[in-house]
Amino acid sequence: MMFLATFHWGWLVAALLLGFAMGWIAVVHRGHGVSKALAGWLGALVALLLAASLTHIVPGRVGYWLDLGLVIFAVYLIGCAIGSWLRNRVLPGPVSAA
């Protein structure tokens, strides 16, 4: 893990900043979300990829890129959570009519 962080720190920072930006604007954008069925399938796919990474089923270069992709995805999601939380804390919500 330290190897990935040492040699790919630029990509990890870029994923964090991109996630922060997407988390910041996600509150503003009111697009359609994914259905519950699709969310379940996507969650199962991520769980399958995570299990493959943790058990080292995928060898060699492809396994290395799988590990790197999952780390970058996790850092991106952390950036999304931070950006969304910070926007909620910094900017006031809609003013209620009193």
A tleap script that builds the chain and sets N, CA, C and O, in Angstrom:
source leaprc.protein.ff14SB
mol = sequence {
  NMET MET PHE LEU ALA THR PHE HIE TRP GLY
  TRP LEU VAL ALA ALA LEU LEU LEU GLY PHE
  ALA MET GLY TRP ILE ALA VAL VAL HIE ARG
  GLY HIE GLY VAL SER LYS ALA LEU ALA GLY
  TRP LEU GLY ALA LEU VAL ALA LEU LEU LEU
  ALA ALA SER LEU THR HIE ILE VAL PRO GLY
  ARG VAL GLY TYR TRP LEU ASP LEU GLY LEU
  VAL ILE PHE ALA VAL TYR LEU ILE GLY CYS
  ALA ILE GLY SER TRP LEU ARG ASN ARG VAL
  LEU PRO GLY PRO VAL SER ALA CALA
}
set mol.1.N position { 0.829 -1.196 0.000 }
set mol.1.CA position { 0.000 0.000 0.000 }
set mol.1.C position { 0.872 1.258 0.000 }
set mol.1.O position { 0.565 2.235 -0.683 }
set mol.2.N position { 1.940 1.224 0.759 }
set mol.2.CA position { 2.838 2.377 0.775 }
set mol.2.C position { 3.500 2.559 -0.591 }
set mol.2.O position { 3.799 3.681 -0.998 }
set mol.3.N position { 3.724 1.460 -1.287 }
set mol.3.CA position { 4.285 1.547 -2.627 }
set mol.3.C position { 3.360 2.330 -3.543 }
set mol.3.O position { 3.809 3.187 -4.304 }
set mol.4.N position { 2.059 2.033 -3.469 }
set mol.4.CA position { 1.090 2.757 -4.298 }
set mol.4.C position { 1.053 4.228 -3.932 }
set mol.4.O position { 1.008 5.090 -4.810 }
set mol.5.N position { 1.073 4.519 -2.642 }
set mol.5.CA position { 1.021 5.914 -2.203 }
set mol.5.C position { 2.301 6.663 -2.566 }
set mol.5.O position { 2.256 7.850 -2.890 }
set mol.6.N position { 3.437 5.977 -2.515 }
set mol.6.CA position { 4.711 6.631 -2.812 }
set mol.6.C position { 4.856 6.952 -4.296 }
set mol.6.O position { 5.265 8.056 -4.653 }
set mol.7.N position { 4.531 6.016 -5.144 }
set mol.7.CA position { 4.781 6.195 -6.562 }
set mol.7.C position { 3.618 6.782 -7.346 }
set mol.7.O position { 3.791 7.218 -8.484 }
set mol.8.N position { 2.441 6.795 -6.745 }
set mol.8.CA position { 1.273 7.326 -7.453 }
set mol.8.C position { 0.586 8.416 -6.649 }
set mol.8.O position { -0.632 8.577 -6.721 }
set mol.9.N position { 1.375 9.167 -5.880 }
set mol.9.CA position { 0.770 10.187 -5.021 }
set mol.9.C position { 0.107 11.280 -5.842 }
set mol.9.O position { -0.891 11.846 -5.396 }
set mol.10.N position { 0.606 11.590 -6.994 }
set mol.10.CA position { 0.001 12.619 -7.844 }
set mol.10.C position { -1.403 12.219 -8.291 }
set mol.10.O position { -2.332 13.027 -8.276 }
set mol.11.N position { -1.534 10.962 -8.686 }
set mol.11.CA position { -2.850 10.474 -9.104 }
set mol.11.C position { -3.812 10.421 -7.924 }
set mol.11.O position { -5.006 10.681 -8.078 }
set mol.12.N position { -3.295 10.087 -6.755 }
set mol.12.CA position { -4.149 10.034 -5.567 }
set mol.12.C position { -4.616 11.426 -5.162 }
set mol.12.O position { -5.770 11.609 -4.775 }
set mol.13.N position { -3.733 12.396 -5.250 }
set mol.13.CA position { -4.124 13.778 -4.953 }
set mol.13.C position { -5.138 14.275 -5.980 }
set mol.13.O position { -6.106 14.950 -5.631 }
set mol.14.N position { -4.906 13.935 -7.252 }
set mol.14.CA position { -5.853 14.343 -8.292 }
set mol.14.C position { -7.223 13.707 -8.064 }
set mol.14.O position { -8.244 14.363 -8.268 }
set mol.15.N position { -7.262 12.447 -7.647 }
set mol.15.CA position { -8.538 11.786 -7.366 }
set mol.15.C position { -9.227 12.434 -6.169 }
set mol.15.O position { -10.447 12.597 -6.168 }
set mol.16.N position { -8.450 12.803 -5.153 }
set mol.16.CA position { -9.019 13.468 -3.981 }
set mol.16.C position { -9.604 14.829 -4.354 }
set mol.16.O position { -10.709 15.165 -3.927 }
set mol.17.N position { -8.877 15.605 -5.140 }
set mol.17.CA position { -9.367 16.922 -5.541 }
set mol.17.C position { -10.574 16.821 -6.472 }
set mol.17.O position { -11.513 17.609 -6.356 }
set mol.18.N position { -10.555 15.867 -7.384 }
set mol.18.CA position { -11.703 15.666 -8.261 }
set mol.18.C position { -12.923 15.217 -7.459 }
set mol.18.O position { -14.037 15.676 -7.710 }
set mol.19.N position { -12.715 14.328 -6.503 }
set mol.19.CA position { -13.803 13.904 -5.635 }
set mol.19.C position { -14.341 15.051 -4.801 }
set mol.19.O position { -15.550 15.165 -4.603 }
set mol.20.N position { -13.441 15.909 -4.308 }
set mol.20.CA position { -13.867 17.079 -3.544 }
set mol.20.C position { -14.744 17.988 -4.404 }
set mol.20.O position { -15.789 18.461 -3.957 }
set mol.21.N position { -14.310 18.225 -5.638 }
set mol.21.CA position { -15.082 19.087 -6.540 }
set mol.21.C position { -16.441 18.469 -6.870 }
set mol.21.O position { -17.449 19.175 -6.903 }
set mol.22.N position { -16.475 17.172 -7.111 }
set mol.22.CA position { -17.747 16.518 -7.425 }
set mol.22.C position { -18.661 16.482 -6.208 }
set mol.22.O position { -19.877 16.614 -6.347 }
set mol.23.N position { -18.100 16.306 -5.029 }
set mol.23.CA position { -18.904 16.349 -3.816 }
set mol.23.C position { -19.459 17.732 -3.559 }
set mol.23.O position { -20.577 17.876 -3.066 }
set mol.24.N position { -18.683 18.751 -3.892 }
set mol.24.CA position { -19.121 20.134 -3.701 }
set mol.24.C position { -20.298 20.465 -4.610 }
set mol.24.O position { -21.261 21.092 -4.169 }
set mol.25.N position { -20.229 20.046 -5.890 }
set mol.25.CA position { -21.305 20.402 -6.821 }
set mol.25.C position { -22.443 19.393 -6.808 }
set mol.25.O position { -23.499 19.656 -7.384 }
set mol.26.N position { -22.256 18.239 -6.161 }
set mol.26.CA position { -23.312 17.227 -6.150 }
set mol.26.C position { -24.544 17.713 -5.411 }
set mol.26.O position { -25.654 17.279 -5.720 }
set mol.27.N position { -24.380 18.596 -4.450 }
set mol.27.CA position { -25.519 19.120 -3.712 }
set mol.27.C position { -26.347 20.029 -4.609 }
set mol.27.O position { -27.569 20.093 -4.477 }
set mol.28.N position { -25.687 20.726 -5.512 }
set mol.28.CA position { -26.367 21.661 -6.400 }
set mol.28.C position { -27.086 20.921 -7.521 }
set mol.28.O position { -28.213 21.268 -7.873 }
set mol.29.N position { -26.446 19.917 -8.075 }
set mol.29.CA position { -26.993 19.183 -9.214 }
set mol.29.C position { -28.087 18.237 -8.735 }
set mol.29.O position { -27.844 17.383 -7.882 }
set mol.30.N position { -29.264 18.382 -9.270 }
set mol.30.CA position { -30.403 17.557 -8.871 }
set mol.30.C position { -30.757 16.567 -9.975 }
set mol.30.O position { -31.899 16.520 -10.431 }
set mol.31.N position { -29.793 15.792 -10.394 }
set mol.31.CA position { -30.029 14.816 -11.451 }
set mol.31.C position { -30.695 13.565 -10.916 }
set mol.31.O position { -30.857 13.396 -9.707 }
set mol.32.N position { -31.076 12.697 -11.824 }
set mol.32.CA position { -31.700 11.441 -11.441 }
set mol.32.C position { -30.632 10.503 -10.887 }
set mol.32.O position { -29.552 10.372 -11.462 }
set mol.33.N position { -30.934 9.869 -9.794 }
set mol.33.CA position { -30.024 8.897 -9.217 }
set mol.33.C position { -30.178 7.542 -9.873 }
set mol.33.O position { -31.002 7.369 -10.771 }
set mol.34.N position { -29.403 6.599 -9.437 }
set mol.34.CA position { -29.517 5.247 -9.964 }
set mol.34.C position { -30.623 4.518 -9.211 }
set mol.34.O position { -30.941 4.857 -8.071 }
set mol.35.N position { -31.194 3.529 -9.850 }
set mol.35.CA position { -32.256 2.755 -9.215 }
set mol.35.C position { -31.661 1.865 -8.122 }
set mol.35.O position { -30.448 1.668 -8.058 }
set mol.36.N position { -32.527 1.337 -7.273 }
set mol.36.CA position { -32.056 0.468 -6.194 }
set mol.36.C position { -31.463 -0.821 -6.739 }
set mol.36.O position { -30.510 -1.360 -6.175 }
set mol.37.N position { -32.023 -1.312 -7.828 }
set mol.37.CA position { -31.500 -2.538 -8.432 }
set mol.37.C position { -30.095 -2.309 -8.987 }
set mol.37.O position { -29.198 -3.126 -8.778 }
set mol.38.N position { -29.912 -1.195 -9.694 }
set mol.38.CA position { -28.593 -0.886 -10.241 }
set mol.38.C position { -27.594 -0.603 -9.127 }
set mol.38.O position { -26.434 -1.002 -9.229 }
set mol.39.N position { -28.018 0.076 -8.070 }
set mol.39.CA position { -27.138 0.320 -6.934 }
set mol.39.C position { -26.699 -0.991 -6.291 }
set mol.39.O position { -25.551 -1.126 -5.869 }
set mol.40.N position { -27.607 -1.948 -6.217 }
set mol.40.CA position { -27.261 -3.264 -5.684 }
set mol.40.C position { -26.241 -3.981 -6.550 }
set mol.40.O position { -25.294 -4.576 -6.037 }
set mol.41.N position { -26.430 -3.928 -7.861 }
set mol.41.CA position { -25.480 -4.549 -8.785 }
set mol.41.C position { -24.113 -3.879 -8.717 }
set mol.41.O position { -23.085 -4.557 -8.735 }
set mol.42.N position { -24.098 -2.550 -8.638 }
set mol.42.CA position { -22.822 -1.836 -8.543 }
set mol.42.C position { -22.110 -2.144 -7.231 }
set mol.42.O position { -20.889 -2.300 -7.198 }
set mol.43.N position { -22.886 -2.231 -6.146 }
set mol.43.CA position { -22.300 -2.600 -4.862 }
set mol.43.C position { -21.718 -4.005 -4.880 }
set mol.43.O position { -20.653 -4.253 -4.315 }
set mol.44.N position { -22.428 -4.926 -5.536 }
set mol.44.CA position { -21.929 -6.295 -5.659 }
set mol.44.C position { -20.656 -6.343 -6.503 }
set mol.44.O position { -19.737 -7.106 -6.205 }
set mol.45.N position { -20.605 -5.529 -7.550 }
set mol.45.CA position { -19.404 -5.479 -8.389 }
set mol.45.C position { -18.207 -4.963 -7.608 }
set mol.45.O position { -17.116 -5.526 -7.697 }
set mol.46.N position { -18.404 -3.897 -6.843 }
set mol.46.CA position { -17.312 -3.351 -6.031 }
set mol.46.C position { -16.881 -4.374 -4.984 }
set mol.46.O position { -15.685 -4.539 -4.742 }
set mol.47.N position { -17.837 -5.063 -4.360 }
set mol.47.CA position { -17.497 -6.088 -3.367 }
set mol.47.C position { -16.713 -7.230 -4.004 }
set mol.47.O position { -15.774 -7.751 -3.402 }
set mol.48.N position { -17.093 -7.622 -5.214 }
set mol.48.CA position { -16.387 -8.684 -5.927 }
set mol.48.C position { -14.959 -8.258 -6.268 }
set mol.48.O position { -14.016 -9.029 -6.091 }
set mol.49.N position { -14.807 -7.035 -6.755 }
set mol.49.CA position { -13.464 -6.537 -7.073 }
set mol.49.C position { -12.608 -6.404 -5.821 }
set mol.49.O position { -11.413 -6.700 -5.847 }
set mol.50.N position { -13.214 -5.961 -4.732 }
set mol.50.CA position { -12.482 -5.837 -3.473 }
set mol.50.C position { -12.053 -7.206 -2.959 }
set mol.50.O position { -10.932 -7.365 -2.476 }
set mol.51.N position { -12.935 -8.190 -3.060 }
set mol.51.CA position { -12.585 -9.555 -2.647 }
set mol.51.C position { -11.462 -10.114 -3.518 }
set mol.51.O position { -10.555 -10.774 -3.011 }
set mol.52.N position { -11.518 -9.857 -4.810 }
set mol.52.CA position { -10.456 -10.322 -5.712 }
set mol.52.C position { -9.130 -9.660 -5.375 }
set mol.52.O position { -8.076 -10.289 -5.475 }
set mol.53.N position { -9.176 -8.408 -4.982 }
set mol.53.CA position { -7.954 -7.705 -4.623 }
set mol.53.C position { -7.379 -8.214 -3.304 }
set mol.53.O position { -6.171 -8.418 -3.186 }
set mol.54.N position { -8.234 -8.416 -2.329 }
set mol.54.CA position { -7.754 -8.849 -1.012 }
set mol.54.C position { -7.246 -10.287 -1.009 }
set mol.54.O position { -6.343 -10.618 -0.241 }
set mol.55.N position { -7.805 -11.136 -1.847 }
set mol.55.CA position { -7.369 -12.531 -1.911 }
set mol.55.C position { -6.254 -12.754 -2.932 }
set mol.55.O position { -5.744 -13.867 -3.054 }
set mol.56.N position { -5.877 -11.718 -3.656 }
set mol.56.CA position { -4.801 -11.778 -4.667 }
set mol.56.C position { -5.084 -12.844 -5.723 }
set mol.56.O position { -4.180 -13.570 -6.139 }
set mol.57.N position { -6.337 -12.933 -6.150 }
set mol.57.CA position { -6.709 -13.878 -7.206 }
set mol.57.C position { -6.131 -13.429 -8.547 }
set mol.57.O position { -5.711 -14.254 -9.358 }
set mol.58.N position { -6.112 -12.132 -8.770 }
set mol.58.CA position { -5.626 -11.590 -10.035 }
set mol.58.C position { -4.124 -11.331 -9.901 }
set mol.58.O position { -3.721 -10.465 -9.124 }
set mol.59.N position { -3.285 -12.067 -10.644 }
set mol.59.CA position { -1.838 -11.923 -10.487 }
set mol.59.C position { -1.240 -10.859 -11.402 }
set mol.59.O position { -1.871 -10.394 -12.352 }
set mol.60.N position { -0.032 -10.500 -11.089 }
set mol.60.CA position { 0.785 -9.678 -11.972 }
set mol.60.C position { 0.333 -8.244 -12.132 }
set mol.60.O position { -0.200 -7.621 -11.213 }
set mol.61.N position { 0.567 -7.740 -13.344 }
set mol.61.CA position { 0.286 -6.341 -13.646 }
set mol.61.C position { -1.198 -6.007 -13.538 }
set mol.61.O position { -1.555 -4.920 -13.083 }
set mol.62.N position { -2.055 -6.918 -13.945 }
set mol.62.CA position { -3.495 -6.665 -13.881 }
set mol.62.C position { -3.946 -6.546 -12.425 }
set mol.62.O position { -4.790 -5.710 -12.103 }
set mol.63.N position { -3.387 -7.377 -11.546 }
set mol.63.CA position { -3.694 -7.273 -10.127 }
set mol.63.C position { -3.200 -5.977 -9.527 }
set mol.63.O position { -3.863 -5.386 -8.675 }
set mol.64.N position { -2.024 -5.529 -9.974 }
set mol.64.CA position { -1.484 -4.250 -9.514 }
set mol.64.C position { -2.403 -3.105 -9.918 }
set mol.64.O position { -2.685 -2.220 -9.111 }
set mol.65.N position { -2.874 -3.117 -11.168 }
set mol.65.CA position { -3.774 -2.058 -11.633 }
set mol.65.C position { -5.135 -2.142 -10.950 }
set mol.65.O position { -5.786 -1.119 -10.736 }
set mol.66.N position { -5.565 -3.347 -10.611 }
set mol.66.CA position { -6.807 -3.497 -9.854 }
set mol.66.C position { -6.660 -2.862 -8.473 }
set mol.66.O position { -7.539 -2.121 -8.032 }
set mol.67.N position { -5.554 -3.150 -7.794 }
set mol.67.CA position { -5.311 -2.543 -6.481 }
set mol.67.C position { -5.242 -1.025 -6.579 }
set mol.67.O position { -5.834 -0.317 -5.764 }
set mol.68.N position { -4.522 -0.533 -7.573 }
set mol.68.CA position { -4.396 0.913 -7.742 }
set mol.68.C position { -5.743 1.551 -8.053 }
set mol.68.O position { -6.067 2.611 -7.518 }
set mol.69.N position { -6.526 0.916 -8.910 }
set mol.69.CA position { -7.847 1.451 -9.245 }
set mol.69.C position { -8.768 1.503 -8.037 }
set mol.69.O position { -9.508 2.472 -7.864 }
set mol.70.N position { -8.731 0.475 -7.199 }
set mol.70.CA position { -9.566 0.474 -6.005 }
set mol.70.C position { -9.127 1.528 -4.997 }
set mol.70.O position { -9.964 2.146 -4.339 }
set mol.71.N position { -7.816 1.736 -4.872 }
set mol.71.CA position { -7.318 2.776 -3.963 }
set mol.71.C position { -7.724 4.153 -4.481 }
set mol.71.O position { -8.164 5.000 -3.703 }
set mol.72.N position { -7.584 4.384 -5.775 }
set mol.72.CA position { -7.972 5.667 -6.351 }
set mol.72.C position { -9.476 5.884 -6.204 }
set mol.72.O position { -9.912 7.001 -5.927 }
set mol.73.N position { -10.271 4.837 -6.384 }
set mol.73.CA position { -11.720 4.940 -6.208 }
set mol.73.C position { -12.073 5.282 -4.765 }
set mol.73.O position { -12.953 6.107 -4.519 }
set mol.74.N position { -11.391 4.653 -3.811 }
set mol.74.CA position { -11.639 4.941 -2.390 }
set mol.74.C position { -11.265 6.382 -2.050 }
set mol.74.O position { -11.995 7.055 -1.323 }
set mol.75.N position { -10.142 6.857 -2.567 }
set mol.75.CA position { -9.714 8.238 -2.308 }
set mol.75.C position { -10.698 9.213 -2.949 }
set mol.75.O position { -11.003 10.254 -2.367 }
set mol.76.N position { -11.193 8.890 -4.129 }
set mol.76.CA position { -12.196 9.720 -4.796 }
set mol.76.C position { -13.470 9.815 -3.955 }
set mol.76.O position { -14.026 10.902 -3.795 }
set mol.77.N position { -13.935 8.685 -3.419 }
set mol.77.CA position { -15.133 8.697 -2.591 }
set mol.77.C position { -14.921 9.481 -1.297 }
set mol.77.O position { -15.839 10.150 -0.823 }
set mol.78.N position { -13.730 9.405 -0.726 }
set mol.78.CA position { -13.418 10.203 0.457 }
set mol.78.C position { -13.465 11.686 0.107 }
set mol.78.O position { -14.003 12.485 0.873 }
set mol.79.N position { -12.909 12.060 -1.038 }
set mol.79.CA position { -12.979 13.444 -1.490 }
set mol.79.C position { -14.412 13.900 -1.709 }
set mol.79.O position { -14.764 15.031 -1.375 }
set mol.80.N position { -15.249 13.016 -2.275 }
set mol.80.CA position { -16.671 13.348 -2.462 }
set mol.80.C position { -17.348 13.610 -1.125 }
set mol.80.O position { -18.105 14.570 -0.986 }
set mol.81.N position { -17.080 12.767 -0.153 }
set mol.81.CA position { -17.702 12.927 1.164 }
set mol.81.C position { -17.246 14.219 1.835 }
set mol.81.O position { -18.056 14.922 2.438 }
set mol.82.N position { -15.969 14.532 1.737 }
set mol.82.CA position { -15.449 15.766 2.344 }
set mol.82.C position { -16.039 16.989 1.656 }
set mol.82.O position { -16.460 17.931 2.328 }
set mol.83.N position { -16.076 16.988 0.334 }
set mol.83.CA position { -16.625 18.129 -0.401 }
set mol.83.C position { -18.087 18.347 -0.116 }
set mol.83.O position { -18.520 19.487 0.057 }
set mol.84.N position { -18.858 17.282 -0.063 }
set mol.84.CA position { -20.284 17.399 0.220 }
set mol.84.C position { -20.521 17.880 1.649 }
set mol.84.O position { -21.374 18.736 1.885 }
set mol.85.N position { -19.774 17.334 2.595 }
set mol.85.CA position { -19.911 17.738 3.992 }
set mol.85.C position { -19.509 19.197 4.176 }
set mol.85.O position { -20.188 19.950 4.873 }
set mol.86.N position { -18.398 19.594 3.546 }
set mol.86.CA position { -17.920 20.967 3.708 }
set mol.86.C position { -18.881 21.968 3.085 }
set mol.86.O position { -19.103 23.037 3.653 }
set mol.87.N position { -19.448 21.651 1.944 }
set mol.87.CA position { -20.426 22.562 1.338 }
set mol.87.C position { -21.654 22.710 2.231 }
set mol.87.O position { -22.206 23.802 2.361 }
set mol.88.N position { -22.075 21.617 2.842 }
set mol.88.CA position { -23.212 21.664 3.745 }
set mol.88.C position { -22.910 22.526 4.968 }
set mol.88.O position { -23.798 23.210 5.478 }
set mol.89.N position { -21.664 22.497 5.440 }
set mol.89.CA position { -21.283 23.264 6.623 }
set mol.89.C position { -21.027 24.750 6.318 }
set mol.89.O position { -21.334 25.616 7.137 }
set mol.90.N position { -20.469 25.032 5.148 }
set mol.90.CA position { -20.051 26.392 4.818 }
set mol.90.C position { -21.188 27.230 4.284 }
set mol.90.O position { -21.394 28.356 4.736 }
set mol.91.N position { -21.926 26.702 3.330 }
set mol.91.CA position { -22.982 27.485 2.685 }
set mol.91.C position { -24.306 27.262 3.396 }
set mol.91.O position { -24.646 26.131 3.741 }
set mol.92.N position { -25.040 28.316 3.613 }
set mol.92.CA position { -26.334 28.148 4.290 }
set mol.92.C position { -27.337 27.446 3.374 }
set mol.92.O position { -27.244 27.507 2.148 }
set mol.93.N position { -28.281 26.790 4.003 }
set mol.93.CA position { -29.330 26.102 3.263 }
set mol.93.C position { -30.390 27.096 2.811 }
set mol.93.O position { -30.243 28.303 3.002 }
set mol.94.N position { -31.445 26.589 2.219 }
set mol.94.CA position { -32.525 27.487 1.786 }
set mol.94.C position { -33.192 28.151 2.995 }
set mol.94.O position { -33.383 27.529 4.040 }
set mol.95.N position { -33.535 29.407 2.826 }
set mol.95.CA position { -34.164 30.165 3.901 }
set mol.95.C position { -35.653 29.816 3.936 }
set mol.95.O position { -36.334 29.878 2.912 }
set mol.96.N position { -36.146 29.454 5.100 }
set mol.96.CA position { -37.551 29.116 5.214 }
set mol.96.C position { -38.385 30.396 5.368 }
set mol.96.O position { -37.944 31.357 5.998 }
set mol.97.N position { -39.581 30.399 4.792 }
set mol.97.CA position { -40.465 31.549 4.878 }
set mol.97.C position { -41.117 31.567 6.263 }
set mol.97.O position { -41.824 30.628 6.627 }
set mol.98.N position { -40.888 32.611 7.020 }
set mol.98.CA position { -41.408 32.686 8.391 }
set mol.98.C position { -42.673 33.505 8.458 }
set mol.98.O position { -43.245 33.670 9.536 }
savepdb mol mol.pdb
quit
